[in-house]
Amino acid sequence: MTNEPTLVFIPCFSGAPWDLEQLTPLAYRPQRTFRLPEDVNDMEAYADAVAAQVADLDEYVLVGDSFGANIALALAVRQPAGLRGLVMSGGFAANPISSPLWKTAMRLMGRLRGDLYRQLVLRAHAHRLASPHDREGQIPWSEADSRHLFLANTPAISFGARLTAALAADYTDRLDKVAVPTLIITPSHDKLIGEEAAQIMHTGIPDADEIVLERTGHMFRFTHPDTYARAVEAFLAERIDEPEVAGAAR
């Protein structure tokens, strides 16, 4: 395969690199992932970090999940030369939380450290991430699994910094700057982000498609990795691949 873009997987709020071995339908494609920088509280700085990760690539597709989707969007609106496609799942163009009370609670959560962070903040966050479909996928998932993901990968200072970045980010007035084919993958149940966030991106990005994965929740990349990867693969085959690449894949 020649001139095939590299899939660059941008981490979610935990900051942990993706487990690429779970994405079996995409295994034949060039891929890379990385860990998010720590204690960074500005979305543009995260976009700079991704730009550094792709600096050696001639062509690439950004695949961002949740917080990583907003990072991917922040870089895509700059129209970097090598970008060939954009995939965002469970993401947002601007902070989707409208409740002043909940915003205040999130800011407080971002300041807590030690046992308050480990026992209170991460349990509350894991509960917000959960859906009734998390045990139905290829990898059954629980609130405890989400909490352990953050315990293993996310220092309290980085959790707070990323909250600051997420609350301040707003790319709604730049969505029309995205100049590549875009796929928005939406879970059918997402109490953390909500439906409107995907609708805003779908409406604002000129060449965007949306697919809703039924009976999935916000953690669908972890619970339904094969279903998730097949959705990405179908988009790449239809919208990104050159004819000879698509033929070779078949």
Secondary structure in CASP SS format (residue, H / E / C, confidence):
PFRMAT SS
TARGET T0000
AUTHOR 0000-0000-0000
METHOD secondary structure of the structure
MODEL  1
M C 1.00
T C 1.00
N C 1.00
E C 1.00
P C 1.00
T E 1.00
L E 1.00
V E 1.00
F E 1.00
I E 1.00
P C 1.00
C C 1.00
F C 1.00
S C 1.00
G C 1.00
A C 1.00
P C 1.00
W C 1.00
D C 1.00
L H 1.00
E H 1.00
Q H 1.00
L C 1.00
T H 1.00
P H 1.00
L H 1.00
A C 1.00
Y C 1.00
R C 1.00
P C 1.00
Q E 1.00
R E 1.00
T E 1.00
F C 1.00
R C 1.00
L C 1.00
P C 1.00
E C 1.00
D C 1.00
V C 1.00
N C 1.00
D C 1.00
M H 1.00
E H 1.00
A H 1.00
Y H 1.00
A H 1.00
D H 1.00
A H 1.00
V H 1.00
A H 1.00
A H 1.00
Q H 1.00
V C 1.00
A C 1.00
D C 1.00
L C 1.00
D C 1.00
E C 1.00
Y E 1.00
V E 1.00
L E 1.00
V E 1.00
G E 1.00
D E 1.00
S C 1.00
F H 1.00
G H 1.00
A H 1.00
N H 1.00
I H 1.00
A H 1.00
L H 1.00
A H 1.00
L H 1.00
A H 1.00
V C 1.00
R C 1.00
Q C 1.00
P C 1.00
A C 1.00
G C 1.00
L E 1.00
R E 1.00
G E 1.00
L E 1.00
V E 1.00
M E 1.00
S E 1.00
G C 1.00
G C 1.00
F C 1.00
A C 1.00
A E 1.00
N C 1.00
P C 1.00
I C 1.00
S C 1.00
S C 1.00
P H 1.00
L H 1.00
W H 1.00
K H 1.00
T H 1.00
A H 1.00
M H 1.00
R H 1.00
L H 1.00
M H 1.00
G C 1.00
R C 1.00
L C 1.00
R C 1.00
G H 1.00
D H 1.00
L H 1.00
Y H 1.00
R H 1.00
Q H 1.00
L H 1.00
V H 1.00
L H 1.00
R H 1.00
A H 1.00
H H 1.00
A H 1.00
H H 1.00
R H 1.00
L H 1.00
A C 1.00
S C 1.00
P C 1.00
H C 1.00
D C 1.00
R C 1.00
E C 1.00
G C 1.00
Q C 1.00
I C 1.00
P C 1.00
W C 1.00
S C 1.00
E H 1.00
A H 1.00
D H 1.00
S H 1.00
R H 1.00
H H 1.00
L H 1.00
F H 1.00
L H 1.00
A H 1.00
N H 1.00
T C 1.00
P C 1.00
A H 1.00
I H 1.00
S H 1.00
F H 1.00
G H 1.00
A H 1.00
R H 1.00
L H 1.00
T H 1.00
A H 1.00
A H 1.00
L H 1.00
A H 1.00
A C 1.00
D E 1.00
Y C 1.00
T H 1.00
D H 1.00
R H 1.00
L H 1.00
D H 1.00
K H 1.00
V C 1.00
A C 1.00
V C 1.00
P C 1.00
T E 1.00
L E 1.00
I E 1.00
I E 1.00
T E 1.00
P E 1.00
S C 1.00
H C 1.00
D C 1.00
K C 1.00
L C 1.00
I C 1.00
G C 1.00
E H 1.00
E H 1.00
A H 1.00
A H 1.00
Q H 1.00
I H 1.00
M H 1.00
H H 1.00
T H 1.00
G H 1.00
I C 1.00
P C 1.00
D C 1.00
A E 1.00
D E 1.00
E E 1.00
I E 1.00
V E 1.00
L E 1.00
E C 1.00
R C 1.00
T C 1.00
G C 1.00
H C 1.00
M C 1.00
F H 1.00
R H 1.00
F H 1.00
T H 1.00
H C 1.00
P H 1.00
D H 1.00
T H 1.00
Y H 1.00
A H 1.00
R H 1.00
A H 1.00
V H 1.00
E H 1.00
A H 1.00
F H 1.00
L H 1.00
A H 1.00
E H 1.00
R H 1.00
I H 1.00
D C 1.00
E C 1.00
P H 1.00
E H 1.00
V H 1.00
A H 1.00
G H 1.00
A H 1.00
A H 1.00
R C 1.00
END
